[in-house]
Amino acid sequence: MTIELLIGNKNHSSWSLRPWLALEHAAIPYREKVIELYREGSRKTILSWSPMGKVPVIRDGKVVVWDSLSILEYLAETFPEAALWPADKAARAHARSISAEMHSSFRALRIEMPMDIRAMKPDLPMSDEALADAARVDEIWSDCRTRYDAVGPFLFGSFSIADAMYAPVVFRFRSYGYTPSPLAQSYMALMLNLPAMKKWEEAALKEPWVNENLERKS
């Protein structure tokens, strides 16, 4: 049975991007349903899939999983051939740690750099807290690329859940003109040219929806 994935607006829904990217990059068969968030009936639709009332959600037969990181863990267990976590135990622990950090931290970055793929807003002011969050992401990316460069070009050499978790920040940094260190810049370029990322971006640019609740104005 093909996995079903419920996601929100591709221009804005950073949490939706994460499992979608893993499914797409790993060529795992799935069917997607995209809904416009914060519109009449959208929450009712989500609640018909998940008791949490938020996207993303997957259905795999009778199994329902919500929350991006939980979905990614489920995919890693269900499709071990996709190798969504590093094979090495120490690298896997490292990947899980930075993925959990992204899941639970970076509040200022999320607020002040909401994912908005259509936007180019390099002149918006950022608080010290948001800049500290961005610097921490830069540190994580640069550290991973230094440690695992010999293995491959992604954070842990091969594409992993960690790359999926940080993918929305790549779009955020570009939209708001944040320039990280050279190592992090090269990683951003890799991710932006990933076929799955380009496919998501192309779909986001074609979306007819404009939702002011999800955009930063000043």
Secondary structure as UniProt FT lines:
FT   STRAND          3..7
FT   TURN            10..12
FT   HELIX           14..25
FT   TURN            26..27
FT   STRAND          30..34
FT   TURN            37..38
FT   TURN            40..41
FT   HELIX           42..47
FT   TURN            48..49
FT   TURN            51..52
FT   STRAND          57..60
FT   TURN            61..62
FT   STRAND          63..66
FT   HELIX           68..78
FT   HELIX           80..82
FT   HELIX           89..104
FT   HELIX           107..112
FT   TURN            117..118
FT   TURN            122..123
FT   HELIX           128..148
FT   TURN            149..151
FT   TURN            155..156
FT   HELIX           161..175
FT   TURN            176..177
FT   HELIX           182..192
FT   HELIX           195..206
FT   HELIX           212..214
//
